[in-house]
């Protein structure tokens, strides 16, 4: 009886290329289908409202704190630069609207400044965020 001699390196070699292909395809799928949550940068205590409704398309999210600070895209923004920041973000997604998250104790002067900047940037879909 003749014995065949096998090289141990050939027997234990595992081909990982197909598995890596599947992992990369899954990674691409999850990145493409993921929805990214927009955040203004701070948490605010929003006022309550009975007639609140959800807005499906939001491209710009602006938060006004109780102390009057304005936050856009996780950055504190100078009131004079609000319009430029709104125009920049809105240009990335022109079909979306603007939502203002104003704190219950925020001064109306700052909120009105944000609304005026949105009007100057020709954004017609503007909403105020409230609690139900």
C-alpha positions in Angstrom: 0.0 0.0 0.0 1.5 3.3 -1.1 1.0 6.2 1.3 0.5 9.6 -0.2 2.3 12.3 1.6 0.4 15.7 1.8 2.0 18.9 2.7 0.4 20.2 5.9 0.5 23.8 4.6 -1.8 23.0 1.7 -4.4 21.3 3.9 -4.7 24.0 6.5 -4.9 27.0 4.1 -8.2 28.8 4.5 -9.2 31.2 1.8 -10.7 34.3 3.4 -11.3 36.3 0.3 -15.0 35.3 -0.2 -15.8 36.1 3.5 -14.1 39.5 3.2 -16.1 40.2 0.0 -19.3 39.5 1.9 -18.3 41.7 4.9 -17.4 44.6 2.6 -20.7 44.3 0.7 -22.6 44.3 4.0 -20.7 47.3 5.2 -21.5 49.3 2.1 -25.1 48.3 2.4 -25.4 49.5 6.0 -23.6 52.8 5.2 -25.9 53.5 2.2 -29.1 52.6 4.0 -28.3 54.3 7.3 -30.2 57.4 8.2 -28.2 60.1 9.9 -29.9 62.0 12.8 -29.4 65.7 12.6 -28.6 67.5 15.8 -28.3 71.1 16.5 -25.7 70.7 19.3 -27.5 71.3 22.5 -30.6 69.9 24.3 -33.4 72.4 24.9 -36.6 72.3 26.8 -39.1 72.9 24.0 -42.5 74.4 24.7 -45.6 72.2 24.7 -48.2 72.4 22.0 -51.4 70.5 21.2 -51.2 70.9 17.4 -47.7 69.5 16.8 -47.0 67.5 13.6 -43.9 65.8 12.4 -41.9 67.3 9.5 -40.4 64.5 7.4 -37.7 66.5 5.5 -35.5 68.7 7.6 -32.2 70.0 6.2 -31.3 72.7 8.7 -31.8 72.3 12.5 -31.1 75.4 14.6 -31.2 75.5 18.4 -31.6 78.6 20.6 -30.6 78.1 24.2 -32.1 79.8 27.3 -29.0 82.1 27.4 -29.5 83.2 23.8 -26.8 81.0 22.2 -27.5 79.8 18.7 -26.3 76.4 17.7 -26.2 75.0 14.1 -24.6 71.7 13.1 -23.1 71.1 16.6 -21.4 74.5 16.6 -22.1 77.7 18.4 -22.8 80.4 15.8 -22.5 84.1 16.1 -25.9 85.7 15.4 -24.5 87.7 12.5 -23.3 84.4 10.8 -26.6 82.6 11.1 -27.8 83.3 7.6 -24.5 82.2 6.0 -24.6 78.9 7.9 -28.3 78.3 7.1 -27.6 78.9 3.4 -24.6 76.6 3.4 -26.4 73.7 5.0 -29.6 74.3 3.0 -27.6 74.2 -0.3 -26.6 70.6 0.5 -30.3 69.6 0.7 -32.5 72.2 -1.0 -35.7 70.2 -0.7 -35.6 70.1 3.1 -36.8 72.8 5.5 -35.6 74.5 8.6 -36.6 73.6 12.2 -36.0 76.0 15.1 -35.6 74.3 18.5 -36.1 77.2 20.9 -35.8 76.7 24.7 -38.8 77.6 26.7 -36.8 80.4 28.4 -35.2 81.7 25.2 -35.6 85.3 24.3 -37.8 86.0 21.3 -35.3 88.4 19.9 -32.9 85.5 19.1 -35.7 83.3 17.7 -36.9 86.2 15.5 -33.3 86.7 14.3 -33.1 83.1 13.2 -36.5 83.3 11.5 -35.4 86.5 9.7 -32.2 84.8 8.6 -34.2 81.9 7.2 -36.4 84.3 5.3 -33.4 86.2 3.9 -32.0 82.8 2.8 -35.2 82.1 0.9 -36.2 79.1 3.0 -40.0 78.8 2.8 -40.5 75.7 5.0 -39.8 76.8 8.5 -41.2 75.2 11.7 -40.8 75.6 15.4 -40.1 72.4 17.4 -42.4 71.7 20.3 -43.2 68.9 22.7 -46.5 67.0 22.5 
